[in-house]
Amino acid sequence: MSNENNREPSSSALDPHRRNLLKAAGAMAAVLAMSRMYPAHAKQATPSTGGSSSSKPGDLPKRRLGELEVSAIGFGCMNLAGIYLPAAPRAEAVKVLRAAYDEGVTFFDTAQLYGPYTSEQQVGEAVRSFREKVVIATKFGYEIDPTMKTFPKLNSRPEHIRRTVDESLRRLQTDVIDLLYQHRVDPTVPIEDVAGTVADLIREGKVKHFGLSEAGAATIRRAHAVQAVTSVTNEYSVWTRDPEHEVLPICEELGIGFSPWSPLGPGFLTGAIKPGGALPETDARVAFKFERFTPENIKANYPIVELLRRVGERHHATTAQTALAWLLTSKPFIVPIPGTTKIDHLKENVRAANVRLSPEDMRSIEDVVAANGVHGLRFPPEILALSDTGAVLGTSSVSGHGKTPLPTAEMKTRAGAALRKP
């Protein structure tokens, strides 16, 4: 989900795996380039810090991602930087983020890629006056061309991680990152090298905790053997069940938290997108042919939304709140990170923490999803190709080692030394 500074050779000269990776990179570059169509966030003057929230946050239950205590519902910051729709102006983004804190949110999930860079700047500005009271998660793993005109390229080489972490610290206006995720598994770099580099950053005081995004079980286990993985963030929701077959079980086994992104899938599970309606052609879900957002699949999948509405009515909850409550009820180590650009939607989301679904509610949701099925892939195939083996439905890393190469003998020695360091 980003881009590179140097173009790759012609795809005809590449092996099939590399061609698929390039296709995925190009597609993701195009999706992210949508935000460049909108000038809302470009070259804005930094707003004043008026309206700063420094009071005690609202009452929101806490959960643990590994050893890290956070609010039971976090805030996904991507949408404020402009992905599906125009980016929020900086002042408005800061206002929304501070409102999240006022509502009790203490977990903010951003990334170098969002904007790119815009989201980290928004978060750094917003939480500056209460930095010690919140947990910031950000992500590395791409070479980023700020113009979004060249192909994205995965890059988790140790020297790249170090350089981009220093840049993130400056944008976030902080001296330590609470939770540092690898944004996508790099198939050219052993995960042991990645985990070892983050372990070094933890010892240096620049990072507190390590996480993985869109990783499968084999990669998670290998990384955890070098540096404890605190959290995994993969897509998961009522209509996206990819993590259930191997990722959630490994998280439960190893005591790792799970923070699902796109918990409202992306926006469909709120009930706002209805059969017969039309998303604008500039909406990334339409422009780049997300299968679940064709008119036919919106209609075919809508019974899931109708069920969430009916279940929610029994609890005086909205459709979106019911979808989030389903996640919270599923596992005690799950912390969803819904994102929004609107304060009223933010308030609606955090109140999902008060919705208690019964075993009967959970069964009825499972029954309808199983009977109806989910129509369409969650992303185009070329974007799904960026996810690790085992992170996508229909793939498995059982008895394998995931997408990253196995470490050489030298790397194993270095990883062992890292484990032995105090």
Contacts in CASP RR format, 6 or more apart in sequence:
PFRMAT RR
TARGET T0000
AUTHOR 0000-0000-0000
METHOD contacts of the structure
MODEL  1
MSNENNREPSSSALDPHRRNLLKAAGAMAAVLAMSRMYPAHAKQATPSTG
GSSSSKPGDLPKRRLGELEVSAIGFGCMNLAGIYLPAAPRAEAVKVLRAA
YDEGVTFFDTAQLYGPYTSEQQVGEAVRSFREKVVIATKFGYEIDPTMKT
FPKLNSRPEHIRRTVDESLRRLQTDVIDLLYQHRVDPTVPIEDVAGTVAD
LIREGKVKHFGLSEAGAATIRRAHAVQAVTSVTNEYSVWTRDPEHEVLPI
CEELGIGFSPWSPLGPGFLTGAIKPGGALPETDARVAFKFERFTPENIKA
NYPIVELLRRVGERHHATTAQTALAWLLTSKPFIVPIPGTTKIDHLKENV
RAANVRLSPEDMRSIEDVVAANGVHGLRFPPEILALSDTGAVLGTSSVSG
HGKTPLPTAEMKTRAGAALRKP
1 28 0 8 1.000
1 31 0 8 1.000
1 32 0 8 1.000
1 113 0 8 1.000
1 142 0 8 1.000
1 152 0 8 1.000
1 183 0 8 1.000
1 184 0 8 1.000
1 386 0 8 1.000
2 28 0 8 1.000
2 29 0 8 1.000
2 32 0 8 1.000
2 112 0 8 1.000
2 113 0 8 1.000
2 116 0 8 1.000
2 141 0 8 1.000
2 142 0 8 1.000
2 143 0 8 1.000
2 144 0 8 1.000
2 145 0 8 1.000
2 152 0 8 1.000
2 153 0 8 1.000
3 25 0 8 1.000
3 29 0 8 1.000
3 32 0 8 1.000
3 142 0 8 1.000
3 143 0 8 1.000
3 144 0 8 1.000
3 145 0 8 1.000
3 148 0 8 1.000
3 149 0 8 1.000
3 150 0 8 1.000
3 151 0 8 1.000
3 152 0 8 1.000
3 153 0 8 1.000
4 25 0 8 1.000
4 143 0 8 1.000
4 145 0 8 1.000
4 150 0 8 1.000
4 151 0 8 1.000
4 152 0 8 1.000
4 153 0 8 1.000
4 155 0 8 1.000
5 143 0 8 1.000
5 145 0 8 1.000
5 150 0 8 1.000
6 150 0 8 1.000
7 150 0 8 1.000
7 151 0 8 1.000
8 14 0 8 1.000
8 22 0 8 1.000
8 151 0 8 1.000
8 153 0 8 1.000
11 18 0 8 1.000
11 19 0 8 1.000
11 22 0 8 1.000
11 23 0 8 1.000
14 22 0 8 1.000
17 187 0 8 1.000
20 382 0 8 1.000
20 385 0 8 1.000
21 154 0 8 1.000
21 187 0 8 1.000
21 385 0 8 1.000
21 386 0 8 1.000
22 151 0 8 1.000
23 382 0 8 1.000
23 385 0 8 1.000
24 382 0 8 1.000
24 383 0 8 1.000
24 384 0 8 1.000
24 385 0 8 1.000
24 386 0 8 1.000
25 151 0 8 1.000
25 152 0 8 1.000
25 153 0 8 1.000
25 154 0 8 1.000
25 386 0 8 1.000
26 151 0 8 1.000
26 152 0 8 1.000
26 382 0 8 1.000
27 288 0 8 1.000
27 380 0 8 1.000
27 382 0 8 1.000
27 383 0 8 1.000
28 152 0 8 1.000
28 383 0 8 1.000
28 386 0 8 1.000
29 148 0 8 1.000
29 150 0 8 1.000
29 151 0 8 1.000
29 152 0 8 1.000
30 288 0 8 1.000
31 83 0 8 1.000
31 284 0 8 1.000
31 288 0 8 1.000
31 383 0 8 1.000
32 83 0 8 1.000
32 113 0 8 1.000
32 115 0 8 1.000
32 116 0 8 1.000
32 148 0 8 1.000
32 152 0 8 1.000
33 148 0 8 1.000
33 149 0 8 1.000
34 82 0 8 1.000
34 83 0 8 1.000
34 84 0 8 1.000
34 282 0 8 1.000
34 284 0 8 1.000
34 287 0 8 1.000
35 41 0 8 1.000
35 81 0 8 1.000
35 82 0 8 1.000
35 83 0 8 1.000
35 86 0 8 1.000
35 87 0 8 1.000
35 115 0 8 1.000
35 148 0 8 1.000
36 42 0 8 1.000
36 147 0 8 1.000
36 148 0 8 1.000
37 282 0 8 1.000
38 82 0 8 1.000
38 85 0 8 1.000
38 86 0 8 1.000
38 87 0 8 1.000
40 82 0 8 1.000
40 86 0 8 1.000
40 87 0 8 1.000
40 88 0 8 1.000
40 89 0 8 1.000
41 81 0 8 1.000
41 82 0 8 1.000
41 87 0 8 1.000
41 88 0 8 1.000
41 89 0 8 1.000
41 90 0 8 1.000
41 93 0 8 1.000
41 115 0 8 1.000
41 118 0 8 1.000
44 89 0 8 1.000
44 90 0 8 1.000
45 90 0 8 1.000
46 90 0 8 1.000
46 125 0 8 1.000
47 90 0 8 1.000
47 91 0 8 1.000
47 94 0 8 1.000
47 125 0 8 1.000
49 125 0 8 1.000
49 128 0 8 1.000
49 129 0 8 1.000
51 95 0 8 1.000
51 98 0 8 1.000
52 98 0 8 1.000
52 128 0 8 1.000
52 129 0 8 1.000
53 98 0 8 1.000
53 99 0 8 1.000
53 101 0 8 1.000
53 102 0 8 1.000
53 129 0 8 1.000
53 130 0 8 1.000
54 129 0 8 1.000
54 130 0 8 1.000
55 102 0 8 1.000
57 71 0 8 1.000
57 101 0 8 1.000
57 102 0 8 1.000
57 103 0 8 1.000
57 104 0 8 1.000
57 105 0 8 1.000
57 106 0 8 1.000
57 133 0 8 1.000
58 102 0 8 1.000
58 103 0 8 1.000
58 104 0 8 1.000
59 104 0 8 1.000
60 71 0 8 1.000
60 72 0 8 1.000
60 73 0 8 1.000
60 103 0 8 1.000
60 104 0 8 1.000
60 105 0 8 1.000
60 106 0 8 1.000
60 350 0 8 1.000
60 353 0 8 1.000
61 71 0 8 1.000
61 72 0 8 1.000
61 353 0 8 1.000
62 69 0 8 1.000
62 70 0 8 1.000
62 71 0 8 1.000
62 72 0 8 1.000
62 106 0 8 1.000
63 69 0 8 1.000
63 70 0 8 1.000
63 71 0 8 1.000
63 72 0 8 1.000
63 332 0 8 1.000
63 333 0 8 1.000
63 334 0 8 1.000
63 335 0 8 1.000
64 70 0 8 1.000
64 257 0 8 1.000
64 333 0 8 1.000
65 179 0 8 1.000
65 209 0 8 1.000
65 230 0 8 1.000
65 231 0 8 1.000
65 256 0 8 1.000
65 257 0 8 1.000
65 258 0 8 1.000
65 259 0 8 1.000
65 333 0 8 1.000
65 335 0 8 1.000
66 230 0 8 1.000
66 231 0 8 1.000
66 255 0 8 1.000
66 256 0 8 1.000
66 257 0 8 1.000
66 333 0 8 1.000
67 209 0 8 1.000
67 228 0 8 1.000
67 230 0 8 1.000
68 135 0 8 1.000
68 178 0 8 1.000
68 179 0 8 1.000
68 208 0 8 1.000
68 209 0 8 1.000
68 230 0 8 1.000
68 231 0 8 1.000
70 106 0 8 1.000
70 107 0 8 1.000
70 135 0 8 1.000
70 335 0 8 1.000
71 104 0 8 1.000
71 105 0 8 1.000
71 106 0 8 1.000
71 107 0 8 1.000
71 335 0 8 1.000
71 350 0 8 1.000
72 328 0 8 1.000
72 335 0 8 1.000
72 353 0 8 1.000
73 105 0 8 1.000
73 324 0 8 1.000
73 328 0 8 1.000
73 335 0 8 1.000
73 336 0 8 1.000
73 337 0 8 1.000
73 338 0 8 1.000
73 349 0 8 1.000
73 350 0 8 1.000
73 352 0 8 1.000
73 353 0 8 1.000
74 100 0 8 1.000
74 105 0 8 1.000
74 106 0 8 1.000
74 107 0 8 1.000
74 108 0 8 1.000
74 109 0 8 1.000
74 259 0 8 1.000
74 335 0 8 1.000
74 336 0 8 1.000
74 337 0 8 1.000
74 338 0 8 1.000
75 97 0 8 1.000
75 100 0 8 1.000
75 105 0 8 1.000
75 107 0 8 1.000
75 108 0 8 1.000
75 109 0 8 1.000
75 337 0 8 1.000
75 338 0 8 1.000
75 339 0 8 1.000
75 346 0 8 1.000
76 108 0 8 1.000
76 109 0 8 1.000
76 110 0 8 1.000
76 261 0 8 1.000
76 337 0 8 1.000
76 338 0 8 1.000
76 339 0 8 1.000
77 97 0 8 1.000
77 108 0 8 1.000
77 109 0 8 1.000
77 110 0 8 1.000
77 111 0 8 1.000
77 114 0 8 1.000
77 119 0 8 1.000
77 122 0 8 1.000
77 123 0 8 1.000
77 339 0 8 1.000
78 110 0 8 1.000
78 111 0 8 1.000
78 114 0 8 1.000
78 119 0 8 1.000
78 261 0 8 1.000
78 339 0 8 1.000
79 85 0 8 1.000
79 339 0 8 1.000
79 340 0 8 1.000
79 341 0 8 1.000
80 87 0 8 1.000
80 88 0 8 1.000
80 93 0 8 1.000
80 96 0 8 1.000
80 97 0 8 1.000
80 119 0 8 1.000
80 122 0 8 1.000
80 339 0 8 1.000
80 341 0 8 1.000
81 87 0 8 1.000
81 88 0 8 1.000
81 93 0 8 1.000
81 114 0 8 1.000
81 115 0 8 1.000
81 118 0 8 1.000
81 119 0 8 1.000
81 122 0 8 1.000
82 88 0 8 1.000
82 114 0 8 1.000
82 115 0 8 1.000
82 118 0 8 1.000
83 114 0 8 1.000
83 284 0 8 1.000
84 266 0 8 1.000
84 283 0 8 1.000
84 284 0 8 1.000
84 285 0 8 1.000
85 283 0 8 1.000
85 341 0 8 1.000
87 93 0 8 1.000
87 115 0 8 1.000
87 118 0 8 1.000
88 96 0 8 1.000
88 122 0 8 1.000
88 341 0 8 1.000
90 121 0 8 1.000
90 122 0 8 1.000
90 125 0 8 1.000
92 341 0 8 1.000
93 122 0 8 1.000
93 126 0 8 1.000
93 341 0 8 1.000
94 122 0 8 1.000
94 125 0 8 1.000
94 126 0 8 1.000
95 343 0 8 1.000
96 340 0 8 1.000
96 341 0 8 1.000
96 342 0 8 1.000
96 343 0 8 1.000
96 346 0 8 1.000
97 108 0 8 1.000
97 122 0 8 1.000
97 123 0 8 1.000
97 126 0 8 1.000
97 127 0 8 1.000
98 126 0 8 1.000
98 127 0 8 1.000
99 343 0 8 1.000
99 346 0 8 1.000
99 347 0 8 1.000
100 108 0 8 1.000
100 346 0 8 1.000
100 350 0 8 1.000
101 126 0 8 1.000
101 127 0 8 1.000
101 130 0 8 1.000
101 133 0 8 1.000
101 134 0 8 1.000
103 346 0 8 1.000
103 347 0 8 1.000
103 350 0 8 1.000
104 350 0 8 1.000
105 134 0 8 1.000
105 350 0 8 1.000
106 133 0 8 1.000
106 134 0 8 1.000
106 135 0 8 1.000
107 134 0 8 1.000
107 135 0 8 1.000
107 137 0 8 1.000
107 259 0 8 1.000
107 335 0 8 1.000
107 337 0 8 1.000
108 123 0 8 1.000
108 127 0 8 1.000
108 134 0 8 1.000
108 135 0 8 1.000
108 136 0 8 1.000
108 137 0 8 1.000
109 137 0 8 1.000
109 138 0 8 1.000
109 233 0 8 1.000
109 259 0 8 1.000
109 261 0 8 1.000
109 337 0 8 1.000
110 119 0 8 1.000
110 120 0 8 1.000
110 122 0 8 1.000
110 123 0 8 1.000
110 136 0 8 1.000
110 137 0 8 1.000
110 138 0 8 1.000
110 139 0 8 1.000
110 172 0 8 1.000
111 119 0 8 1.000
111 120 0 8 1.000
111 138 0 8 1.000
111 139 0 8 1.000
111 181 0 8 1.000
111 183 0 8 1.000
112 120 0 8 1.000
112 138 0 8 1.000
112 139 0 8 1.000
112 140 0 8 1.000
112 141 0 8 1.000
112 142 0 8 1.000
112 144 0 8 1.000
112 164 0 8 1.000
112 167 0 8 1.000
112 168 0 8 1.000
112 183 0 8 1.000
113 139 0 8 1.000
113 142 0 8 1.000
113 144 0 8 1.000
113 183 0 8 1.000
114 120 0 8 1.000
116 144 0 8 1.000
116 146 0 8 1.000
116 148 0 8 1.000
117 144 0 8 1.000
117 146 0 8 1.000
117 171 0 8 1.000
120 138 0 8 1.000
120 168 0 8 1.000
120 171 0 8 1.000
120 172 0 8 1.000
121 171 0 8 1.000
123 136 0 8 1.000
123 172 0 8 1.000
124 131 0 8 1.000
124 136 0 8 1.000
124 171 0 8 1.000
124 172 0 8 1.000
124 173 0 8 1.000
124 174 0 8 1.000
125 173 0 8 1.000
127 134 0 8 1.000
127 136 0 8 1.000
128 173 0 8 1.000
131 173 0 8 1.000
131 174 0 8 1.000
135 178 0 8 1.000
135 179 0 8 1.000
136 172 0 8 1.000
136 174 0 8 1.000
136 177 0 8 1.000
136 178 0 8 1.000
136 179 0 8 1.000
137 177 0 8 1.000
137 178 0 8 1.000
137 179 0 8 1.000
137 180 0 8 1.000
137 181 0 8 1.000
137 231 0 8 1.000
137 233 0 8 1.000
137 259 0 8 1.000
138 168 0 8 1.000
138 172 0 8 1.000
138 177 0 8 1.000
138 179 0 8 1.000
138 180 0 8 1.000
138 181 0 8 1.000
139 180 0 8 1.000
139 181 0 8 1.000
139 182 0 8 1.000
139 183 0 8 1.000
139 213 0 8 1.000
140 156 0 8 1.000
140 160 0 8 1.000
140 161 0 8 1.000
140 164 0 8 1.000
140 165 0 8 1.000
140 168 0 8 1.000
140 180 0 8 1.000
140 181 0 8 1.000
140 182 0 8 1.000
140 183 0 8 1.000
141 154 0 8 1.000
141 155 0 8 1.000
141 156 0 8 1.000
141 160 0 8 1.000
141 161 0 8 1.000
141 164 0 8 1.000
141 182 0 8 1.000
141 183 0 8 1.000
141 184 0 8 1.000
141 186 0 8 1.000
142 152 0 8 1.000
142 153 0 8 1.000
142 154 0 8 1.000
142 155 0 8 1.000
142 183 0 8 1.000
142 184 0 8 1.000
143 152 0 8 1.000
143 153 0 8 1.000
143 154 0 8 1.000
143 155 0 8 1.000
143 160 0 8 1.000
144 152 0 8 1.000
154 184 0 8 1.000
154 186 0 8 1.000
154 187 0 8 1.000
154 188 0 8 1.000
154 386 0 8 1.000
155 186 0 8 1.000
156 182 0 8 1.000
156 185 0 8 1.000
156 186 0 8 1.000
156 189 0 8 1.000
156 193 0 8 1.000
156 194 0 8 1.000
157 186 0 8 1.000
157 189 0 8 1.000
157 193 0 8 1.000
158 193 0 8 1.000
158 194 0 8 1.000
158 196 0 8 1.000
158 197 0 8 1.000
161 194 0 8 1.000
161 197 0 8 1.000
161 198 0 8 1.000
161 201 0 8 1.000
162 197 0 8 1.000
162 201 0 8 1.000
165 177 0 8 1.000
165 180 0 8 1.000
165 201 0 8 1.000
165 206 0 8 1.000
165 207 0 8 1.000
166 206 0 8 1.000
168 177 0 8 1.000
169 175 0 8 1.000
169 176 0 8 1.000
169 177 0 8 1.000
169 206 0 8 1.000
175 206 0 8 1.000
176 205 0 8 1.000
176 206 0 8 1.000
176 207 0 8 1.000
176 208 0 8 1.000
177 206 0 8 1.000
177 207 0 8 1.000
177 208 0 8 1.000
178 208 0 8 1.000
178 209 0 8 1.000
179 208 0 8 1.000
179 209 0 8 1.000
179 210 0 8 1.000
179 211 0 8 1.000
179 230 0 8 1.000
179 231 0 8 1.000
180 198 0 8 1.000
180 201 0 8 1.000
180 207 0 8 1.000
180 209 0 8 1.000
180 210 0 8 1.000
180 211 0 8 1.000
181 210 0 8 1.000
181 211 0 8 1.000
181 212 0 8 1.000
181 213 0 8 1.000
181 231 0 8 1.000
181 233 0 8 1.000
182 194 0 8 1.000
182 198 0 8 1.000
182 211 0 8 1.000
182 212 0 8 1.000
182 213 0 8 1.000
182 215 0 8 1.000
183 213 0 8 1.000
184 213 0 8 1.000
184 214 0 8 1.000
184 386 0 8 1.000
184 387 0 8 1.000
184 388 0 8 1.000
185 191 0 8 1.000
185 212 0 8 1.000
185 214 0 8 1.000
185 215 0 8 1.000
185 216 0 8 1.000
185 219 0 8 1.000
185 387 0 8 1.000
185 388 0 8 1.000
185 402 0 8 1.000
185 403 0 8 1.000
185 404 0 8 1.000
186 194 0 8 1.000
186 404 0 8 1.000
187 403 0 8 1.000
187 404 0 8 1.000
187 405 0 8 1.000
188 404 0 8 1.000
188 405 0 8 1.000
189 404 0 8 1.000
189 405 0 8 1.000
190 404 0 8 1.000
190 405 0 8 1.000
190 406 0 8 1.000
190 407 0 8 1.000
190 408 0 8 1.000
190 411 0 8 1.000
191 219 0 8 1.000
191 222 0 8 1.000
191 223 0 8 1.000
191 226 0 8 1.000
191 404 0 8 1.000
192 222 0 8 1.000
192 223 0 8 1.000
192 225 0 8 1.000
192 226 0 8 1.000
192 407 0 8 1.000
192 411 0 8 1.000
192 412 0 8 1.000
192 415 0 8 1.000
193 407 0 8 1.000
193 411 0 8 1.000
193 415 0 8 1.000
194 223 0 8 1.000
194 404 0 8 1.000
195 210 0 8 1.000
195 222 0 8 1.000
195 223 0 8 1.000
195 224 0 8 1.000
195 225 0 8 1.000
195 226 0 8 1.000
195 227 0 8 1.000
195 229 0 8 1.000
195 415 0 8 1.000
196 226 0 8 1.000
196 227 0 8 1.000
196 414 0 8 1.000
196 415 0 8 1.000
196 418 0 8 1.000
198 207 0 8 1.000
198 210 0 8 1.000
198 227 0 8 1.000
199 210 0 8 1.000
199 226 0 8 1.000
199 227 0 8 1.000
199 418 0 8 1.000
199 421 0 8 1.000
200 418 0 8 1.000
201 207 0 8 1.000
202 208 0 8 1.000
202 209 0 8 1.000
202 210 0 8 1.000
202 227 0 8 1.000
203 421 0 8 1.000
209 228 0 8 1.000
209 230 0 8 1.000
209 231 0 8 1.000
210 223 0 8 1.000
210 227 0 8 1.000
210 228 0 8 1.000
210 229 0 8 1.000
210 230 0 8 1.000
211 223 0 8 1.000
211 229 0 8 1.000
211 230 0 8 1.000
211 231 0 8 1.000
211 232 0 8 1.000
211 233 0 8 1.000
212 219 0 8 1.000
212 220 0 8 1.000
212 223 0 8 1.000
212 229 0 8 1.000
212 232 0 8 1.000
212 233 0 8 1.000
213 232 0 8 1.000
213 233 0 8 1.000
213 234 0 8 1.000
213 261 0 8 1.000
214 233 0 8 1.000
214 234 0 8 1.000
214 235 0 8 1.000
214 386 0 8 1.000
214 387 0 8 1.000
214 388 0 8 1.000
214 391 0 8 1.000
215 223 0 8 1.000
215 232 0 8 1.000
215 234 0 8 1.000
215 247 0 8 1.000
215 388 0 8 1.000
215 391 0 8 1.000
216 234 0 8 1.000
216 246 0 8 1.000
216 247 0 8 1.000
216 250 0 8 1.000
216 388 0 8 1.000
216 389 0 8 1.000
216 390 0 8 1.000
216 391 0 8 1.000
216 397 0 8 1.000
216 402 0 8 1.000
217 246 0 8 1.000
217 247 0 8 1.000
217 249 0 8 1.000
217 250 0 8 1.000
217 390 0 8 1.000
217 397 0 8 1.000
217 398 0 8 1.000
218 389 0 8 1.000
218 390 0 8 1.000
218 397 0 8 1.000
218 398 0 8 1.000
218 400 0 8 1.000
218 401 0 8 1.000
218 402 0 8 1.000
219 388 0 8 1.000
219 389 0 8 1.000
219 397 0 8 1.000
219 401 0 8 1.000
219 402 0 8 1.000
219 403 0 8 1.000
219 404 0 8 1.000
220 229 0 8 1.000
220 232 0 8 1.000
220 247 0 8 1.000
220 250 0 8 1.000
220 251 0 8 1.000
220 254 0 8 1.000
220 256 0 8 1.000
221 250 0 8 1.000
221 254 0 8 1.000
222 401 0 8 1.000
222 404 0 8 1.000
223 229 0 8 1.000
224 254 0 8 1.000
224 256 0 8 1.000
225 415 0 8 1.000
226 415 0 8 1.000
226 416 0 8 1.000
226 418 0 8 1.000
226 419 0 8 1.000
227 418 0 8 1.000
229 254 0 8 1.000
229 256 0 8 1.000
230 256 0 8 1.000
230 257 0 8 1.000
231 256 0 8 1.000
231 257 0 8 1.000
231 258 0 8 1.000
231 259 0 8 1.000
231 335 0 8 1.000
232 247 0 8 1.000
232 251 0 8 1.000
232 256 0 8 1.000
232 257 0 8 1.000
232 258 0 8 1.000
232 259 0 8 1.000
233 258 0 8 1.000
233 259 0 8 1.000
233 260 0 8 1.000
233 261 0 8 1.000
233 337 0 8 1.000
234 242 0 8 1.000
234 243 0 8 1.000
234 247 0 8 1.000
234 258 0 8 1.000
234 260 0 8 1.000
234 261 0 8 1.000
234 387 0 8 1.000
234 391 0 8 1.000
235 242 0 8 1.000
235 243 0 8 1.000
235 260 0 8 1.000
235 261 0 8 1.000
235 262 0 8 1.000
235 265 0 8 1.000
235 378 0 8 1.000
236 242 0 8 1.000
236 243 0 8 1.000
236 258 0 8 1.000
236 260 0 8 1.000
236 261 0 8 1.000
236 263 0 8 1.000
236 327 0 8 1.000
236 334 0 8 1.000
237 260 0 8 1.000
237 262 0 8 1.000
237 263 0 8 1.000
237 264 0 8 1.000
237 265 0 8 1.000
237 269 0 8 1.000
237 323 0 8 1.000
237 327 0 8 1.000
238 269 0 8 1.000
238 304 0 8 1.000
238 308 0 8 1.000
238 323 0 8 1.000
238 326 0 8 1.000
238 365 0 8 1.000
238 369 0 8 1.000
239 265 0 8 1.000
239 268 0 8 1.000
239 269 0 8 1.000
239 292 0 8 1.000
239 301 0 8 1.000
239 304 0 8 1.000
239 369 0 8 1.000
239 374 0 8 1.000
240 262 0 8 1.000
240 265 0 8 1.000
240 374 0 8 1.000
240 378 0 8 1.000
241 369 0 8 1.000
241 374 0 8 1.000
241 393 0 8 1.000
242 378 0 8 1.000
242 390 0 8 1.000
242 391 0 8 1.000
242 392 0 8 1.000
242 393 0 8 1.000
243 258 0 8 1.000
243 260 0 8 1.000
243 391 0 8 1.000
245 390 0 8 1.000
245 393 0 8 1.000
245 394 0 8 1.000
245 396 0 8 1.000
246 390 0 8 1.000
246 396 0 8 1.000
246 397 0 8 1.000
246 398 0 8 1.000
247 258 0 8 1.000
247 390 0 8 1.000
247 391 0 8 1.000
248 258 0 8 1.000
248 331 0 8 1.000
250 256 0 8 1.000
251 257 0 8 1.000
251 258 0 8 1.000
251 333 0 8 1.000
252 331 0 8 1.000
252 333 0 8 1.000
255 333 0 8 1.000
256 333 0 8 1.000
257 333 0 8 1.000
257 334 0 8 1.000
257 335 0 8 1.000
258 331 0 8 1.000
258 333 0 8 1.000
258 334 0 8 1.000
258 335 0 8 1.000
259 334 0 8 1.000
259 335 0 8 1.000
259 336 0 8 1.000
259 337 0 8 1.000
260 327 0 8 1.000
260 334 0 8 1.000
260 336 0 8 1.000
260 337 0 8 1.000
261 337 0 8 1.000
263 269 0 8 1.000
263 323 0 8 1.000
263 324 0 8 1.000
263 327 0 8 1.000
263 336 0 8 1.000
263 337 0 8 1.000
263 338 0 8 1.000
264 270 0 8 1.000
264 320 0 8 1.000
264 323 0 8 1.000
264 324 0 8 1.000
264 338 0 8 1.000
265 323 0 8 1.000
266 285 0 8 1.000
267 273 0 8 1.000
268 292 0 8 1.000
268 293 0 8 1.000
268 298 0 8 1.000
268 301 0 8 1.000
268 305 0 8 1.000
269 304 0 8 1.000
269 305 0 8 1.000
269 308 0 8 1.000
269 319 0 8 1.000
269 320 0 8 1.000
269 323 0 8 1.000
270 318 0 8 1.000
270 319 0 8 1.000
270 320 0 8 1.000
270 323 0 8 1.000
271 305 0 8 1.000
271 308 0 8 1.000
271 309 0 8 1.000
271 319 0 8 1.000
271 320 0 8 1.000
273 279 0 8 1.000
273 293 0 8 1.000
273 298 0 8 1.000
274 298 0 8 1.000
274 302 0 8 1.000
275 295 0 8 1.000
275 298 0 8 1.000
275 299 0 8 1.000
275 302 0 8 1.000
276 295 0 8 1.000
276 298 0 8 1.000
276 299 0 8 1.000
277 295 0 8 1.000
277 298 0 8 1.000
278 295 0 8 1.000
279 285 0 8 1.000
279 286 0 8 1.000
279 293 0 8 1.000
280 286 0 8 1.000
281 287 0 8 1.000
284 290 0 8 1.000
285 293 0 8 1.000
286 293 0 8 1.000
288 380 0 8 1.000
289 380 0 8 1.000
290 378 0 8 1.000
290 379 0 8 1.000
290 380 0 8 1.000
291 297 0 8 1.000
291 375 0 8 1.000
291 376 0 8 1.000
291 377 0 8 1.000
291 380 0 8 1.000
292 298 0 8 1.000
292 301 0 8 1.000
292 374 0 8 1.000
292 375 0 8 1.000
292 376 0 8 1.000
292 377 0 8 1.000
292 378 0 8 1.000
296 375 0 8 1.000
297 375 0 8 1.000
297 376 0 8 1.000
300 372 0 8 1.000
300 375 0 8 1.000
301 372 0 8 1.000
301 373 0 8 1.000
301 374 0 8 1.000
301 375 0 8 1.000
303 368 0 8 1.000
303 372 0 8 1.000
304 368 0 8 1.000
304 369 0 8 1.000
304 372 0 8 1.000
304 374 0 8 1.000
305 319 0 8 1.000
307 364 0 8 1.000
307 365 0 8 1.000
307 368 0 8 1.000
308 319 0 8 1.000
308 322 0 8 1.000
308 323 0 8 1.000
308 326 0 8 1.000
308 365 0 8 1.000
309 319 0 8 1.000
309 322 0 8 1.000
311 322 0 8 1.000
311 357 0 8 1.000
311 361 0 8 1.000
311 364 0 8 1.000
311 365 0 8 1.000
312 318 0 8 1.000
312 319 0 8 1.000
312 321 0 8 1.000
312 322 0 8 1.000
312 355 0 8 1.000
314 361 0 8 1.000
315 322 0 8 1.000
315 325 0 8 1.000
315 355 0 8 1.000
315 356 0 8 1.000
315 357 0 8 1.000
315 361 0 8 1.000
317 325 0 8 1.000
317 352 0 8 1.000
317 355 0 8 1.000
318 348 0 8 1.000
320 338 0 8 1.000
320 345 0 8 1.000
320 348 0 8 1.000
320 349 0 8 1.000
320 352 0 8 1.000
321 348 0 8 1.000
321 349 0 8 1.000
321 351 0 8 1.000
321 352 0 8 1.000
321 355 0 8 1.000
322 352 0 8 1.000
322 355 0 8 1.000
322 357 0 8 1.000
323 352 0 8 1.000
324 336 0 8 1.000
324 338 0 8 1.000
324 349 0 8 1.000
324 352 0 8 1.000
324 355 0 8 1.000
325 352 0 8 1.000
325 355 0 8 1.000
325 356 0 8 1.000
325 357 0 8 1.000
326 357 0 8 1.000
326 362 0 8 1.000
326 365 0 8 1.000
327 334 0 8 1.000
327 336 0 8 1.000
328 334 0 8 1.000
328 336 0 8 1.000
328 352 0 8 1.000
328 353 0 8 1.000
328 355 0 8 1.000
329 356 0 8 1.000
329 357 0 8 1.000
329 361 0 8 1.000
329 362 0 8 1.000
330 362 0 8 1.000
338 349 0 8 1.000
339 346 0 8 1.000
339 349 0 8 1.000
340 346 0 8 1.000
340 349 0 8 1.000
377 384 0 8 1.000
378 384 0 8 1.000
384 392 0 8 1.000
388 397 0 8 1.000
388 402 0 8 1.000
388 403 0 8 1.000
389 395 0 8 1.000
389 396 0 8 1.000
389 397 0 8 1.000
389 400 0 8 1.000
389 402 0 8 1.000
389 403 0 8 1.000
390 396 0 8 1.000
390 397 0 8 1.000
390 402 0 8 1.000
407 415 0 8 1.000
END
